[in-house]
Every structure is written in C-alpha cells, then in structure tokens.
Amino acid sequence: MAEIVSIHAVSHTPVMINFPQAASPQAKSEVDRAFQKMGQQVVKAQPDVLLILSDDHLHNFFLNNLPAFCIGAAGQYEAPVEHWLKVNKRVLPGDSALGTYLLEQALERNFDPALSMELVLDHGFITPLELAGIPGDIPIVPVLINCVQPPLPRMGRCYEFGKMLAQALLNDKSSKRVSVIASGGISHDLSTPRMGMINEAFDRQFIEHLRSGQSVQAIEHAANLVHLAGNGAEEVRMWLTAMGMTQTLVAAGRVTHSVQGHAPFELDFYQAIHAWFTGIGLGHWALERTG
C-alpha cells in the first residue's frame, strides 16, 4: 500500500512572494523559518509524490465550468499561471498514474470529481513549494477544491473527501510515499471593501478545534462563521480535507497517538499579518507510526 508520510497545512498569498518586505522584519523572519521547517519535514519524510490540495483562482475554470473537486492526472504541470508572480517559471513533474487511480477510487466511493490533464498551477500551489524550498523534481498530484464561486462544496463534504483520499492511498498497491500539503486560508478578504480584514478570533478557534481533534466542531465553526473571516477564508476546506485524511489513518491503525480519532495537530506558526492581508498559519499532523 502507499504510505502517507507527512501532512501539512499552510496559508498562501501571492503577497508573501511579491511584497515580502511589506511585513515587519520579525514577522517575515518567523514566517520564513516556519516554511523552511515544513520543507525540512517534507524532505526528511522522503516522499515519492506530493499530493497538494488547493483551489483554482479562476485560471483553469470559470463560471461556465467550475467543478467542486478536480484531480489532476497530467504528466507535468506548468507553473505559475500568473505572469506577475515573482517566481521563476517552471514545469513540475506529475504522477498521472496516481492521479488517475485517485479519480477511479473517488468514483467508487460516491464522489464525482472532475479530471484534468491540462492544469496550469497558480500561486496556491507554488507559494508553499517556493517558500519551503521543496525540490522541484518530486512529482505532484494536484487536487483542486472550489473555494471561489458558490455553490461551494460543504465543509463536511470536504472532510469526507479527505477520508476518501486517505483510504484510496491505503488501498493503493504501490509502495509510494506520499506527503500531503493543504494550501489555503486562513482568514482574509480579497477584492471587496473588507480587503485587509483578518478575523484572528476565527482563525485561532479553528486551529484550536484542529488541535483538540474536534472535527464536528471544526466543521461547524467553519460552516457557520466563515462569512465573518473573509471570502478567502473559504479555503479552510483544504485544512478540513487534510484533517479528514488523518481520521482514516487513525482508524486504520497507521498512527500511534491520536486525539479524538485524529492524528495530533501541531501549530508551527500563526500570526495575523495585516501587511499581507492574511492570517498566516502553518502546521502539521504528527503521524507517528505503529510499525
């Protein structure tokens, strides 16, 4: 079976790339260290493939065709699609076999994601890879979750989607080592009169639910209060998807320690950085192995 060797959750914003010095030197330094720590954790886990959960900011999809979920199955991905993002253009290798397998497994388990073999990835995927210094030769499988244009998949549905993804990987007959990066959020608001607003109370309570393994409370908190945290906060769906994956690992006996049926969540960094318009959070789930 495939092995999930690490699961991470990170905020993304192009401002961190394009205007890093807008934040205070201390805040920037702390964010840099947190991303570098994540990169070191990924490298130490020695993954054969990266499963990256993020959303498409209307680059690949638009209102005439906007799926709730999409799994990439291409052999390579050009990135970034934004010509203004201050990173070098690149072509990332893909794992088309694993992407196709995950799609097939999703259909078997009553999910109906779209399939794409022509995705061009945006800052949601590139930002964590760039800031964490993760080698560009590790194949990726991008999983896109609609967080942009309603109707959006329900928070609880995303959590269940994560459980399904983890079970599919556990059932995979390959011996691939998979690192998961959930990229999005936390609170921020874009292109509205509230732009620059950060709801730190929303962020910290959501994180506390993750720490306490309280999936029901995390889902309800996100579903009921996300409108108070900005339109960009809809990206907490990626964090919930990752949390769902840990529930499957615990249920399968793949994790030694658990908190209410989930791998323990460890927060590596959080700060409301108004100069970057975003509540910046990074964390990971501790996946201590049973054997």
C-alpha positions in Angstrom: 0.0 0.0 0.0 1.0 3.6 -0.4 2.1 5.3 2.8 1.2 8.9 3.8 4.4 10.1 5.4 3.5 13.7 6.3 0.5 16.0 6.2 0.9 19.8 6.4 -1.4 22.8 6.3 -0.2 26.3 5.2 -1.6 29.6 4.3 -0.9 31.0 0.9 -0.9 34.5 -0.5 0.9 36.0 -3.5 1.8 39.0 -1.3 4.3 36.8 0.5 6.1 36.4 -2.8 5.7 39.7 -4.4 5.9 42.1 -1.4 7.7 40.1 1.3 9.2 43.3 2.9 5.7 44.7 3.5 5.6 42.7 6.7 7.8 43.6 9.6 11.3 42.0 9.6 10.4 39.9 12.6 7.2 38.6 11.1 8.9 37.8 7.8 11.7 36.0 9.5 9.3 33.9 11.6 7.2 33.0 8.5 10.4 32.1 6.6 11.5 29.8 9.4 8.1 28.1 9.6 8.1 27.4 5.9 11.7 26.2 6.0 10.8 23.9 8.8 8.0 22.5 6.7 10.3 22.0 3.8 12.8 20.1 6.1 9.9 17.9 7.3 8.9 17.1 3.8 12.4 16.3 2.7 13.0 14.2 5.8 9.9 12.2 5.0 11.4 11.3 1.6 8.1 11.3 -0.4 7.9 9.9 -3.9 5.0 12.2 -4.6 3.4 15.3 -3.3 -0.4 15.5 -3.0 -1.2 19.2 -3.0 -4.7 20.4 -2.0 -5.5 23.9 -3.1 -8.1 25.9 -5.1 -8.1 27.3 -8.6 -8.4 31.1 -8.6 -10.4 31.1 -11.8 -7.4 30.4 -14.0 -8.3 26.9 -15.2 -12.0 27.0 -14.6 -14.6 29.7 -14.9 -18.4 30.1 -14.4 -19.2 28.0 -17.5 -17.5 25.0 -15.9 -16.5 25.1 -12.2 -16.3 21.7 -10.5 -16.5 21.3 -6.8 -13.4 18.9 -6.9 -10.9 18.2 -9.6 -8.0 15.8 -9.6 -5.0 16.4 -11.9 -3.7 13.4 -13.9 -1.2 15.1 -16.1 2.4 14.0 -16.6 3.6 17.6 -16.0 2.3 21.0 -14.9 3.4 24.5 -16.0 3.6 27.0 -13.1 2.8 29.6 -12.2 -0.1 30.7 -14.4 0.2 34.3 -13.0 2.7 36.2 -15.2 3.0 38.8 -12.4 4.0 36.4 -9.7 7.7 36.9 -8.9 8.9 33.3 -9.1 10.7 31.6 -11.9 8.5 29.8 -14.4 8.8 26.0 -14.2 7.4 22.7 -15.3 6.6 20.4 -12.4 6.5 16.6 -12.9 3.2 15.0 -12.4 2.2 11.5 -11.4 -0.5 10.7 -13.9 -0.9 7.1 -12.7 -1.7 8.1 -9.1 -4.0 10.9 -10.2 -6.0 8.6 -12.4 -6.1 6.0 -9.6 -7.4 8.6 -7.1 -10.1 9.6 -9.6 -11.2 6.0 -10.0 -11.3 5.4 -6.3 -13.3 8.6 -5.8 -15.9 7.4 -8.2 -16.1 4.1 -6.4 -16.8 5.9 -3.2 -19.6 8.2 -4.4 -17.5 11.2 -5.2 -17.6 12.7 -8.7 -14.5 14.9 -9.1 -13.5 16.3 -12.5 -10.4 15.0 -14.2 -7.9 17.4 -15.9 -4.7 16.6 -17.8 -4.1 20.3 -18.7 -3.9 22.2 -15.4 -1.7 25.2 -15.2 -1.0 25.8 -11.5 -1.2 29.1 -9.7 0.2 30.7 -6.5 -1.9 28.4 -4.3 0.4 25.5 -5.4 3.7 27.4 -6.0 3.8 29.5 -2.9 4.4 26.7 -0.3 6.8 24.9 -2.6 8.8 28.1 -3.3 9.0 29.3 0.3 9.7 25.9 1.8 12.4 25.1 -0.7 10.9 21.8 -1.6 12.8 20.2 -4.5 11.1 20.7 -7.9 11.8 17.1 -9.0 9.3 15.4 -6.7 6.2 14.5 -8.8 2.9 16.1 -7.7 -0.8 15.3 -7.9 -2.8 18.5 -7.6 -6.3 18.3 -6.1 -8.4 21.4 -6.6 -11.3 22.3 -4.3 -13.7 25.1 -5.3 -13.4 27.9 -2.7 -14.1 30.8 -5.1 -17.6 30.8 -6.6 -20.7 29.5 -4.8 -22.2 27.0 -4.6 -19.2 25.6 -2.8 -18.8 22.0 -1.5 -19.9 21.8 2.1 -17.3 21.9 4.8 -18.3 18.4 6.0 -18.1 17.1 2.4 -14.5 18.3 2.2 -13.7 16.5 5.4 -15.3 13.3 4.0 -13.4 13.8 0.7 -10.2 13.8 2.8 -11.1 10.5 4.4 -11.8 9.0 1.0 -8.4 10.2 -0.4 -6.5 8.6 2.5 -8.4 5.3 2.2 -7.7 5.3 -1.5 -4.0 5.7 -0.8 -4.0 3.0 1.8 -5.7 0.7 -0.8 -3.1 1.6 -3.5 -1.0 -1.5 -4.3 2.1 0.7 -4.9 4.6 1.4 -2.2 4.7 5.1 -2.9 5.5 7.5 -0.1 3.1 10.5 -0.2 3.4 13.9 1.5 0.2 16.0 1.7 0.2 19.8 1.6 -3.1 21.6 2.2 -2.6 25.1 0.9 -5.1 27.8 1.7 -6.6 30.3 4.1 -6.8 31.2 6.8 -8.9 34.4 7.2 -8.5 37.0 4.5 -10.7 39.0 2.2 -10.0 39.9 -1.4 -11.4 42.4 -3.9 -14.1 43.7 -1.5 -14.4 46.7 0.7 -13.3 44.5 3.6 -9.9 43.7 1.9 -7.2 43.7 4.6 -9.6 42.5 7.3 -8.3 39.5 9.3 -10.5 37.7 11.9 -7.9 36.4 14.3 -10.5 35.0 16.7 -12.0 32.9 13.9 -8.5 31.6 13.0 -7.4 30.7 16.5 -10.6 29.0 17.4 -10.5 26.9 14.2 -6.9 26.0 14.9 -7.9 25.0 18.5 -10.5 22.6 17.1 -7.8 21.0 14.9 -5.5 20.7 17.9 -8.3 19.1 20.0 -9.2 16.7 17.2 -12.8 18.2 17.2 -13.8 17.5 13.6 -17.5 18.2 14.2 -16.8 21.5 15.9 -14.2 22.5 13.3 -16.7 21.8 10.5 -19.5 23.7 12.2 -17.2 26.6 13.1 -16.1 26.9 9.5 -19.6 26.4 8.1 -21.3 28.9 10.4 -18.7 31.6 10.8 -16.5 31.6 7.7 -18.5 34.6 6.3 -17.1 36.6 9.2 -13.5 35.8 8.2 -13.5 37.0 4.6 -14.1 35.3 1.2 -10.5 33.9 1.2 -11.3 32.1 4.4 -13.4 29.6 2.4 -10.0 27.9 1.8 -10.2 26.3 5.2 -11.8 23.5 3.2 -8.2 22.3 2.4 -7.4 22.1 6.1 -10.6 20.2 6.8 -9.7 17.8 3.9 -6.3 17.2 5.5 -7.9 16.6 8.9 -10.2 14.0 7.4 -7.2 12.2 6.0 -5.8 11.8 9.5 -9.0 10.3 10.8 -8.7 7.5 8.2 -5.1 6.9 9.2 -6.0 6.5 12.9 -9.0 4.3 12.1 -6.7 2.1 10.0 -4.2 1.8 12.9 -1.5 3.7 11.0 -0.9 6.3 13.7 0.3 5.6 17.2 -1.1 8.6 19.1 -4.4 10.2 18.4 -6.7 13.0 19.7 -10.4 12.1 19.4 -9.7 9.8 16.5 -7.3 12.2 14.6 -3.6 12.5 14.4 -2.4 15.3 16.7 -2.3 18.7 15.0 0.8 20.8 15.9 0.7 24.5 15.1 4.1 25.7 13.8 3.2 29.4 13.3 0.2 31.7 13.4 0.1 35.5 13.1 -2.4 37.9 11.7 -0.1 39.8 9.3 -2.2 42.8 8.1 0.6 43.9 5.7 0.0 40.6 3.8 -3.8 40.9 4.3 -3.9 37.3 5.7 -4.0 35.3 8.8 -0.8 33.3 8.2 -0.8 29.8 9.7 1.4 26.7 9.2 1.0 23.4 11.0 1.3 19.7 10.6 -0.3 16.5 11.9 2.0 14.2 13.8 2.0 10.8 12.1 3.9 8.6 14.5 3.9 5.1 13.0 2.7 1.9 14.6 5.2 -0.1 12.8 
